[in-house]
Amino acid sequence: MSRLETIAYSLEKIVEEGESQGPLKDFLFGDKILFVANGEIIAGIDFSKLIENDVIIKGNQLEIQLPPSQILTTRLDNTKSRVYNRTTGVFTKGDKDLETNARIQAENLLTKTACEDGILTRSNEQAVKQLTSLFKGIGFETVNIKTSPSSCN
């Protein structure tokens, strides 16, 4: 309840998990997976990080210093994500954690891609638009909303 989700990205990425050890070793002992990941990244503002000094009201004027936008969730869509290919060597039972590792790598890649595309900058812009409209709608004549720099680190 204390967050404002301002932007959602839907992305698809391909992840390859498993190490290549050379053609013969791969044939005998290899285990690789090619995973097609489809997911959603949601960014927004966490209002629980607001402090009293961040909001200044003077009559019908409002000034707010927002906390930085952040990635709120990254999740894979399991109905659209799938193992495209898996190759297992002749003498290998297969790594039971290979798909799990590919899914973790996929979530990280989706988040990184969204960050590189500027999701947090867009989230800040949307937060300013949405909140300005909201506060003007409830009667504030002047609304000044400042955003803090955001980082995906």
N, C-alpha and C positions, 0 to 999 in steps of 0.2 A: 504493500500500500504506500510505501514511501518512495517509490520510483516512478519516473516518467519515461516510458519507452517512446523514443522519438523516431527511430528508424530501424528498419529490418532489411537485411540483405539475404537473398537466396543465391547460393553458389553451388557449383558442381566442380569437383576436382578429382584427379586421378592420383592414387597413391600406390607406389610399389614398395613392398616390404619384403625383406629377406636379403641376404648377402650373396653376391656372386663369387664363387671360388674357382672359376674356370670351367670350361665345358665338361670335362670328365668328372670332376668332383660334383658339379651341379647335377649331372646325370645320375650319379651314384648316391650322393648324400644331400643334394640341394632341397630347399623348401622356399618357394617364393609365392607371393600373392599379388595380384593386381586388383585393386579395390577402387570402385567408382563411388565417390562420396558426394552426396547431395545433402545440403544442410542450410540452416538459417542462423544468422548472427543478429542479435538484437543489441542496440546501443541506446543509452539514455542517461538520465540524471538520477542520482541517488540523493533524494531530499533529506535523508537522515544525516547527511554530512553538512547540512546548513547549520550555521550558528546564529545566535541572536543578532550579532553585528552585521550579518550579511543582508538583512532586510531593514530598510529605512522607509518609514511612512511619514510624510509631511502633508497633512491635509489630503488633497486629492492627487498627490504625487507619490509614486512608488519607485524605489530603487532596490534592485536585488543583485547581489553577486552570487552567481550560481557556482556550485562545485563543478569540477571538470566532468565532461561526459566520459563514460566508460563502457566497455563491453559488459553487458548484463548477462547474456547467455549465448552460448554456442551449442547447437545441438544438431545431430545428424537425423535426417529423415529416413527412418529404417524401411519405409515402404518404397523409397526410391534409391537408396544406397544398396550396393550389392558387390559381391565378389565376382569380378569379370573373368578371372582366370587364376588357377592355382596349379603350380607344378611342384611335384614332390619326387625326389630321387628314388631310385630303385630300392635302396637299403634304408630309407628314412620312413619313420612312422608319421612324421609331420609334427611341427611345433604347435601344440594346442593353443598357444597364446598369440600366434601370428596374426590372426584376424583381429583380435583385441588390440594388438599393437598398431595395426593398420588403421583401425578406427580412431585411436588416440592421436596418431600422426595426422589423420584427416581433419579432426577437429582443430588441431593446432594450425594446420595449413589454411583452413577456412578462415580462422580468426586473423591470421597474418595477412591473407589476401585482402580481407575487408579493411584492415588497418592501412595497408598500403594504398588502397583505393580512397581513403579519406573518410571512412565511416564516422569517426569521432568529430571531425570538422562539420560534417553534415548534420550530425546529431546536435551539436551546439547550435547551429543555424535553425534547425527545426524547433529546438527548445525555446529559443528567443521568440520565434514566430508564434508558437502555440501559447506561451505564457503571456506575451504581450496582448494577444487577442482575448485571452481569458480575463486578464485584469482590466483591460479597457471595457470589456463586456459587463463587468460588475461595478463600473463607475469611476475607476481611476482615469483622470484626464491625461496625466503624464506618466508613462511607464518607461523606465530605463533599466534594461537587463544586461548585465555584463557576464561574460563567460570566462572561465579559467582555461588556460591551455590544457589540452588533453594529450595523453600519451598512452600508447598501447603496451608499454613495458609492464 
